[in-house]
Amino acid sequence: MLLWLLRLFARLPLPVIHALGVAVGWALYFGLPKDAARMQENLRTSGLCPDEASFRRMLRRNVAESGKGLLETFAIWFRSPQHALLWVRACHGWDHVEAALAAGRGIIFLTPHLGCFEIAALYYAAHHPINVLYRPPRKAWLAPLIQTGRARGQYKLAPTNMKGVRGLLQSLKRGEAIGILPDQVPSTGEGEWAPFFGRPAYTMTLVSRLAEATDAAVFMVFGERLRGGKGYALHFRPLPEGSVTTAAALNASVEQLIRQCPEQYLWGYHRFKAPRGAAPVPAAAGALESGH
């Protein structure tokens, strides 16, 4: 029944889905006060809003965009790829992608929690194989939904364990592409503390290790959500060599992308949490957050 309802929902026009998403965003904002407080704190401490008025404007837009992002995910998962990709109105930087493939290099696509991060992988999978790292959900009933929605055609999923990482490495060595959420909080022992918008954030080291081991080309990817439910503009931006050699450098590249469209970043994500058992925040990193 749930799958049937989701497939029915996915048939709605994108403007309707996004309009419903705005309502859902505000419902969640008022219904989940802890998440709302986290969104406010992360946005306020980002330094992107110079005054209270701009902060309030950005917050209102972010609540709406977060709701859109939630509902569009289900629509993209349960709409046929051919129909979902009709929502892509523009694609910038694709020539760089083709050049990397022609050179025989694997590609690491870094897609932060910015805009519509589901549509980019689906778009690439319509042309070439891609293996995307994902964290299996804590709630077991969500797992088959994710598998059904994402693992279609040339789109494969690699779980966040050693088997999944080996699969990513093998894909790169074959000259294929992989996808990673670079601002996802890694598990204990798989990251290090690095500044992110002036605060210490536990940041994955996997990206630098894979890039070093394979000489893969690294791209930042952003699915920009167009206003009025008009669709998406995809941005594929190659990063210069050595841009992700450290966790701090990785975060700096993610920050640069977010600054282009901060209202579409998922500020409610628990980016600054410390995984259980992780090393304490270093004194230098802690000083960043305290402002000393």
TORMAR-151714 format. One line per 2 residues: number of its first residue (from 1); their letters; for each residue x, y, z of C-alpha. Coordinates in steps of 0.25 Angstrom, whole numbers. Layout:
BEGIN
NUM) a) X/Y/Z; ...
END
This chain:
BEGIN
1) ml) 0/0/0; 11/10/4
3) lw) 19/7/-10; 6/9/-17
5) ll) 3/22/-10; 17/27/-13
7) rl) 16/24/-28; 3/31/-28
9) fa) 9/43/-21; 21/43/-31
11) rl) 12/45/-43; 8/59/-38
13) pl) 14/71/-45; 27/77/-39
15) pv) 21/90/-35; 10/83/-27
17) ih) 20/74/-20; 29/87/-16
19) al) 16/94/-12; 13/83/-3
21) gv) 27/82/2; 27/96/7
23) av) 15/93/16; 22/80/21
25) gw) 35/88/23; 27/98/33
27) al) 19/86/39; 32/80/43
29) yf) 39/93/47; 28/95/57
31) gl) 26/80/61; 40/77/63
33) pk) 46/88/72; 59/81/74
35) da) 62/80/59; 57/95/57
37) ar) 67/99/68; 78/92/61
39) mq) 74/98/48; 74/112/54
41) en) 88/110/61; 95/104/49
43) lr) 90/115/40; 93/126/50
45) ts) 107/122/53; 110/120/39
47) gl) 113/135/37; 105/136/24
49) cp) 95/145/30; 101/159/34
51) de) 89/163/42; 76/158/48
53) as) 67/162/37; 75/154/27
55) fr) 76/143/36; 61/143/37
57) rm) 59/143/22; 69/132/20
59) lr) 62/124/31; 49/125/25
61) rn) 54/121/11; 62/109/17
63) va) 50/104/24; 42/104/11
65) es) 54/98/3; 56/87/13
67) gk) 41/83/12; 43/83/-3
69) gl) 55/74/-2; 48/64/6
71) le) 36/62/-3; 44/63/-16
73) tf) 52/51/-11; 41/42/-11
75) ai) 36/47/-24; 49/44/-31
77) wf) 50/31/-25; 37/26/-29
79) rs) 35/33/-43; 41/26/-55
81) pq) 56/31/-58; 51/35/-71
83) ha) 40/44/-66; 48/49/-54
85) ll) 60/54/-63; 50/62/-71
87) wv) 51/72/-59; 66/74/-62
89) ra) 65/88/-70; 80/90/-71
91) ch) 93/83/-68; 106/91/-67
93) gw) 120/85/-67; 117/72/-74
95) dh) 128/74/-84; 138/73/-72
97) ve) 131/60/-68; 133/54/-82
99) aa) 147/59/-83; 151/51/-70
101) la) 144/38/-75; 151/40/-88
103) ag) 164/40/-81; 161/27/-74
105) rg) 160/33/-60; 150/29/-50
107) ii) 142/40/-44; 138/44/-30
109) fl) 125/52/-29; 124/60/-17
111) tp) 109/64/-14; 107/71/-1
113) hl) 93/73/5; 90/84/-4
115) gc) 79/86/-13; 73/73/-20
117) fe) 85/63/-18; 76/51/-23
119) ia) 74/56/-37; 89/57/-40
121) al) 93/43/-38; 80/39/-46
123) yy) 84/47/-57; 98/42/-58
125) aa) 93/27/-57; 85/30/-69
127) hh) 98/31/-77; 109/23/-69
129) pi) 110/14/-57; 111/20/-43
131) nv) 113/14/-29; 108/23/-18
133) ly) 112/21/-4; 100/21/6
135) rp) 97/19/21; 87/8/23
137) pr) 75/14/31; 73/11/46
139) ka) 59/8/43; 58/-5/36
141) wl) 45/-2/28; 52/10/21
143) ap) 63/1/15; 54/-6/4
145) li) 49/8/0; 63/13/-2
147) qt) 67/1/-10; 55/2/-19
149) gr) 56/17/-21; 71/18/-24
151) ar) 77/4/-29; 71/5/-43
153) gq) 78/3/-56; 93/7/-55
155) yk) 91/13/-41; 97/4/-30
157) la) 98/6/-15; 110/3/-6
159) pt) 107/2/9; 116/9/18
161) nm) 125/-3/22; 138/-9/17
163) kg) 130/-17/6; 124/-4/1
165) vr) 137/3/2; 144/-8/-6
167) gl) 133/-7/-16; 136/8/-18
169) lq) 150/6/-20; 148/-5/-30
171) sl) 138/4/-38; 149/15/-38
173) kr) 160/6/-43; 150/1/-55
175) ge) 149/16/-59; 135/18/-54
177) ai) 129/28/-45; 125/28/-30
179) gi) 116/37/-22; 119/42/-7
181) lp) 112/52/2; 124/59/7
183) dq) 117/66/18; 112/53/24
185) vp) 117/51/38; 126/38/37
187) st) 126/27/48; 137/27/59
189) ge) 151/25/53; 147/29/39
191) ge) 149/44/41; 156/55/47
193) wa) 152/69/53; 153/80/43
195) pf) 147/94/42; 133/95/35
197) fg) 128/109/35; 136/113/47
199) rp) 132/101/55; 139/88/58
201) ay) 132/77/50; 136/62/49
203) tm) 139/60/35; 142/48/26
205) tl) 156/44/21; 150/34/11
207) vs) 150/44/0; 165/47/1
209) rl) 169/33/2; 161/29/-10
211) ae) 166/40/-18; 180/37/-14
213) at) 179/22/-17; 173/24/-31
215) da) 177/37/-37; 162/39/-39
217) av) 156/53/-44; 148/60/-33
219) fm) 136/68/-36; 126/76/-27
221) vf) 112/74/-32; 100/82/-29
223) ge) 85/80/-33; 80/94/-32
225) rl) 65/95/-29; 59/105/-39
227) rg) 48/114/-33; 33/111/-36
229) gk) 35/96/-38; 41/99/-51
231) gy) 51/87/-49; 66/86/-47
233) al) 79/92/-52; 91/82/-50
235) hf) 105/87/-48; 117/78/-50
237) rp) 130/86/-45; 143/79/-46
239) lp) 152/82/-34; 167/85/-36
241) eg) 177/74/-32; 180/74/-18
243) sv) 167/80/-13; 163/69/-4
245) tt) 176/64/1; 172/68/16
247) aa) 158/69/23; 160/84/24
249) al) 162/85/9; 150/76/7
251) na) 141/85/16; 146/98/9
253) sv) 142/92/-4; 128/89/1
255) eq) 127/102/8; 130/109/-5
257) li) 119/102/-12; 109/104/-1
259) rq) 111/119/-2; 106/120/-16
261) cp) 92/116/-11; 92/115/4
263) eq) 76/115/5; 76/101/-1
265) yl) 86/95/9; 81/85/19
267) wg) 84/94/31; 75/85/40
269) yh) 85/73/38; 93/69/50
271) rf) 106/73/44; 114/76/57
273) ka) 111/64/65; 122/55/71
275) pr) 120/41/67; 120/32/79
277) ga) 135/28/83; 141/38/74
279) ap) 153/46/79; 150/59/86
281) vp) 150/72/79; 164/77/78
283) aa) 167/89/86; 170/97/74
285) ag) 157/93/67; 149/96/80
287) al) 155/110/80; 149/112/66
289) es) 135/110/71; 137/118/84
291) gh) 143/130/76; 156/130/84
END
